């Protein structure tokens, strides 16, 4: 059952990552790629795949930091 769930989550993650590659808006790219990274992270946890967990965990942290940085910069610009 976990295997099937991990496959479904992995395919959903793949579509999010592909959507991020096709998106034009930088914020949308970051959000879609982050969703894909989260999906692959979950898939890695479900299958106990340490390299998948590590690589997508690192990428997710980096993307979240970029999203927060961008939001703070926009807020500072408007203030």
NUKELO-375034 format. One record per atom (N, C-alpha, C, O, CB): z, x, y. Coordinates in steps of 0.1 Angstrom, whole numbers, plus 5000, padded with zeros to 4 digits. Each point is the difference from the previous one (the first is absolute). Glycine has a CB too. Layout:
REM residues N
ZXY ...
REM end
This chain:
REM residues 79
500050084988 500049925012 500050095013 499349975009 501949854978 499650285013 500150095011 498650075002 499650025012 502950024985 496949994992 498650065001 499049915007 499350055009 501250084970 499549755017 499149905007 500349995015 499149995008 500749884970 501550115025 500449995014 499650125008 499649995011 502449874981 498250265002 499650125007 498550015002 499650055011 502450074979 497349835001 498550005002 499649905011 499150035008 500650034968 500949825024 499749915011 500450055013 499250005010 501249814974 500850255017 500450065013 499150115004 499750025012 502749924983 497250144995 499150115003 498649965006 499550065009 501750074973 498349765012 498749955005 500149945014 499250025008 500249934968 501749985026 500349955014 500150115010 499450005011 501849804979 499550315006 500150125008 498750065003 499750045011 502650004980 496849964999 498750065002 499249925010 499350065009 500750024967 500149795024 499349925010 500550025014 499350005010 500349834972 501850195019 500550035013 499650135006 499650015011 502449854983 497950244997 499650135004 498550005004 499650065010 502250054975 497449825007 498649995003 499849935014 499250035008 500249964967 501449905027 499949935013 500450095011 499449995011 501249804977 500350305010 500450105010 498950095004 499850045011 502549944981 496950064998 498850085002 498949935007 499250075007 501450064973 499349745019 499049935007 500449955013 499149965009 500149974969 502150065025 500449955013 499650095012 499950124998 502149774990 497950055023 499650085012 501250025009 500150115007 497649804992 503250005002 501250015009 501050104994 500449984988 499249785020 500850344999 501050094995 501349944995 500550054989 498550125026 501549734991 501249944996 499849924987 500950004991 499949985032 498149964976 499749934987 499850094989 500449984988 498549845025 500550304990 499850104989 501450044995 500250014988 497650075023 503149954998 501350054996 500749894992 500750044990 499450115031 499849734983 500749894993 499549984986 500749994990 499849905032 498150114977 499449984987 500350114990 500249984989 498049895023 501650264994 500350114991 501450014996 500450034989 497850095023 502749844997 501550004997 500249894989 500850034991 499850045032 498849824978 500249904989 499550054987 500649984989 499149845028 499150254983 499550064988 500950114994 500350004988 497449955021 502950135000 500950104996 501349944993 500550054990 498650105028 501449744988 501149934995 499749944986 500850014991 500049945032 498050004976 499649944987 499950114989 500549984989 498349855023 500650284992 499950114990 501450064997 500350054989 497450005019 503249955002 501450054998 500749914989 500650054991 499550045033 499749784978 500649904991 499450024986 500750004990 499749845029 498350174980 499350034987 500650124994 500250004988 497749895020 502350224999 500550124995 501549984995 500350064990 498250075026 502249794991 501449974995 500049924987 500750034991 500149975033 498349914976 499949914987 499650084988 500349974989 499149845026 499850304987 499550084989 500750134999 499650084991 498249815012 503250145005 500750125000 499150125002 500250114994 501549794991 497350095024 499150105003 500550085012 499749965012 498349914978 502650245008 500750085011 499050045011 500349995012 501450084971 497149995013 499150055010 499549885009 499850015012 499550184973 500549695009 499549895007 501149955010 499749965011 498849974970 502750075014 501249965009 500150105011 500149965012 501149944969 498850235017 500250105010 498950005010 500250005012 501050144972 497549865012 498950015009 499949875009 499850025012 499050124972 501449755010 499949885008 501349975009 499949945010 498649974973 502650145012 501249995008 499950095012 500449955011 500950014969 498250165019 499850095011 499049945010 500349995012 500250214973 498449755010 499049945008 500549885008 499749985011 498550104973 502649845009 500649885006 500950035011 500049945011 499849944967 501150225020 500950055011 499250055012 500349975011 501450094971 497350025015 499150055011 499449895008 500049995012 499650224975 499849695006 499349895007 501049915007 499749965011 498650044971 502949975013 501049925007 500450085013 500249945010 500649954968 499450245021 500450085011 498949995011 500349995012 501050174974 497449845010 498949995010 500049865006 499849995012 498950184975 501549735005 500149865006 501149995010 499849945011 499249974967 502250145019 501149995009 499750085012 500349955011 501350024970 497950155018 499650085011 499049935009 500250015013 500250204973 498649735009 499049935008 500649885007 499749985012 498650094972 502649865009 500649885007 500950055011 500149945011 499849934968 500950245019 500850055011 499250055012 500449985011 501350084972 497250005014 499150055011 499549885008 499950015012 499550204974 500149695007 499549885007 501149935008 499749965011 498750014971 502850025012 501149945008 500450085012 500249955011 500649964968 499250235020 500350085011 498949995011 500350015012 501050154973 497549835011 498949995009 500149875008 499649995012 498950144973 502049765009 500149875007 501249995008 500149915009 498749994972 502250185017 501250005007 499950075014 501050005007 500349984972 
REM end
